[in-house]
Amino acid sequence: MAPHVAVIGAGIIGLSTAVLAQEKIPGLQVTIISEHFSPHTTGDGSAGLWMPYCLKDTPQNKILRWSSKTYDHILKLWKSNEAGDVGISLIPVYKLTEKSGGEDMEQPEWTKVPLAHHIINSHQAQKLASLSDSKFTGGTHCISFTLEPTYFLPYLMQKFKVNGGKVLHQKVESLQQFCGQNYDVVINCTGVQAHNLVGDKSVQPVRGQVLRVS
Ligand SMILES: Cc1cc2nc3c(=O)[nH]c(=O)nc-3n(C[C@H](O)[C@H](O)[C@H](O)COP(=O)(O)OP(=O)(O)OC[C@H]3O[C@@H](n4cnc5c(N)ncnc54)[C@H](O)[C@@H]3O)c2cc1C
């Protein structure tokens, strides 16, 4: 009999994990168990922008590996016929500063990943500043993508179901409840809720603001 996997959580991580498991191991039985679904997950309120930030002391090699895999995956989707359904847009991203020495902004390893990444010199910064009455001294510019989660999450769910995945709408109170059940592997994709489910107090919300301006 094919192995049976339970994925707890239907956010971007749960859905991506579930679909990837189906694609990697044909015939695998996968069940998503989740309290909430799109449009009520964290990702539904996010911008879906590719750009590593708030990295603290994450090792550079991990940031490079994870960010390049993600970028390459998005690039492949963007070039496919599904780009519209998935909600992908290629966008220029400007990161500007008003601090002195803005032309010398740090260039971490991940800046090698996008299709383009450039330093914005003080002359260009002044031009950009004149558009918004700011005092930018410099910054960086890169080519990135937004993968609009309100499109991407339903797309992944649809793919999961077409691949034969099952969905259970329920809250998991404890991982102990899986003991004696018919699952070979249980994957915890509860995001920030892992704080409660497995008592991992190091998992905390960091930041999140999205503003759409004219
Ligand atoms: C305003 C804002 C803007 C952001 N912008 C960006 C951005 O531009 N780019 C970017 O990369 N990231 C961004 N982020 C971060 C990104 O949205 C999150 O990192 C991501 O959505 C987390 O996904 P997740 O699947 O891990 O968690 P979640 O989306 O929180 O999903 C967790 C899932 O687990 C389920 N669950 C939890 N506990 C249980 C339980 N006990 N039993 C059953 N089910 C359970 C939930 O119901 C949910 O379905 C932003 C975040 C915010 C808040």
PDBQT file of the ligand as one rigid body, heavy atoms in Angstrom, charges set to zero:
ROOT
HETATM    1  C1  LIG A 301       1.331  41.723   6.146  1.00  0.00    +0.000 C 
HETATM    2  C2  LIG A 301       2.325  40.651   5.739  1.00  0.00    +0.000 A 
HETATM    3  C3  LIG A 301       3.046  40.798   4.568  1.00  0.00    +0.000 A 
HETATM    4  C4  LIG A 301       3.942  39.801   4.165  1.00  0.00    +0.000 A 
HETATM    5  N1  LIG A 301       4.612  39.939   2.973  1.00  0.00    +0.000 NA
HETATM    6  C5  LIG A 301       5.415  38.950   2.533  1.00  0.00    +0.000 A 
HETATM    7  C6  LIG A 301       6.065  39.043   1.267  1.00  0.00    +0.000 A 
HETATM    8  O1  LIG A 301       5.901  40.013   0.522  1.00  0.00    +0.000 OA
HETATM    9  N2  LIG A 301       6.866  37.999   0.883  1.00  0.00    +0.000 N 
HETATM   10  C7  LIG A 301       7.044  36.897   1.666  1.00  0.00    +0.000 A 
HETATM   11  O2  LIG A 301       7.782  35.981   1.268  1.00  0.00    +0.000 OA
HETATM   12  N3  LIG A 301       6.444  36.792   2.878  1.00  0.00    +0.000 NA
HETATM   13  C8  LIG A 301       5.633  37.777   3.314  1.00  0.00    +0.000 A 
HETATM   14  N4  LIG A 301       5.005  37.658   4.530  1.00  0.00    +0.000 N 
HETATM   15  C9  LIG A 301       5.237  36.444   5.311  1.00  0.00    +0.000 C 
HETATM   16  C10 LIG A 301       4.395  35.295   4.769  1.00  0.00    +0.000 C 
HETATM   17  O3  LIG A 301       3.054  35.715   4.559  1.00  0.00    +0.000 OA
HETATM   18  C11 LIG A 301       4.416  34.127   5.769  1.00  0.00    +0.000 C 
HETATM   19  O4  LIG A 301       5.763  33.780   6.045  1.00  0.00    +0.000 OA
HETATM   20  C12 LIG A 301       3.722  32.909   5.187  1.00  0.00    +0.000 C 
HETATM   21  O5  LIG A 301       2.429  33.214   4.712  1.00  0.00    +0.000 OA
HETATM   22  C13 LIG A 301       3.648  31.819   6.239  1.00  0.00    +0.000 C 
HETATM   23  O6  LIG A 301       3.022  30.712   5.644  1.00  0.00    +0.000 OA
HETATM   24  P1  LIG A 301       2.774  29.397   6.469  1.00  0.00    +0.000 P 
HETATM   25  O7  LIG A 301       2.147  28.422   5.540  1.00  0.00    +0.000 OA
HETATM   26  O8  LIG A 301       4.036  29.013   7.165  1.00  0.00    +0.000 OA
HETATM   27  O9  LIG A 301       1.764  29.821   7.641  1.00  0.00    +0.000 OA
HETATM   28  P2  LIG A 301       0.213  30.249   7.630  1.00  0.00    +0.000 P 
HETATM   29  O10 LIG A 301      -0.187  30.943   6.373  1.00  0.00    +0.000 OA
HETATM   30  O11 LIG A 301      -0.005  30.958   8.910  1.00  0.00    +0.000 OA
HETATM   31  O12 LIG A 301      -0.545  28.871   7.621  1.00  0.00    +0.000 OA
HETATM   32  C14 LIG A 301      -0.605  28.042   8.745  1.00  0.00    +0.000 C 
HETATM   33  C15 LIG A 301      -1.707  27.036   8.495  1.00  0.00    +0.000 C 
HETATM   34  O13 LIG A 301      -1.713  26.105   9.577  1.00  0.00    +0.000 OA
HETATM   35  C16 LIG A 301      -3.036  25.991  10.081  1.00  0.00    +0.000 C 
HETATM   36  N5  LIG A 301      -2.930  25.652  11.493  1.00  0.00    +0.000 N 
HETATM   37  C17 LIG A 301      -2.215  26.285  12.452  1.00  0.00    +0.000 A 
HETATM   38  N6  LIG A 301      -2.350  25.652  13.628  1.00  0.00    +0.000 NA
HETATM   39  C18 LIG A 301      -3.167  24.599  13.398  1.00  0.00    +0.000 A 
HETATM   40  C19 LIG A 301      -3.695  23.554  14.208  1.00  0.00    +0.000 A 
HETATM   41  N7  LIG A 301      -3.389  23.481  15.503  1.00  0.00    +0.000 N 
HETATM   42  N8  LIG A 301      -4.518  22.637  13.648  1.00  0.00    +0.000 NA
HETATM   43  C20 LIG A 301      -4.834  22.696  12.332  1.00  0.00    +0.000 A 
HETATM   44  N9  LIG A 301      -4.360  23.656  11.516  1.00  0.00    +0.000 NA
HETATM   45  C21 LIG A 301      -3.540  24.593  12.038  1.00  0.00    +0.000 A 
HETATM   46  C22 LIG A 301      -3.659  27.356   9.838  1.00  0.00    +0.000 C 
HETATM   47  O14 LIG A 301      -5.089  27.276   9.891  1.00  0.00    +0.000 OA
HETATM   48  C23 LIG A 301      -3.108  27.654   8.438  1.00  0.00    +0.000 C 
HETATM   49  O15 LIG A 301      -3.873  27.003   7.447  1.00  0.00    +0.000 OA
HETATM   50  C24 LIG A 301       4.125  38.652   4.965  1.00  0.00    +0.000 A 
HETATM   51  C25 LIG A 301       3.385  38.512   6.151  1.00  0.00    +0.000 A 
HETATM   52  C26 LIG A 301       2.499  39.490   6.534  1.00  0.00    +0.000 A 
HETATM   53  C27 LIG A 301       1.715  39.291   7.805  1.00  0.00    +0.000 C 
ENDROOT
TORSDOF 0
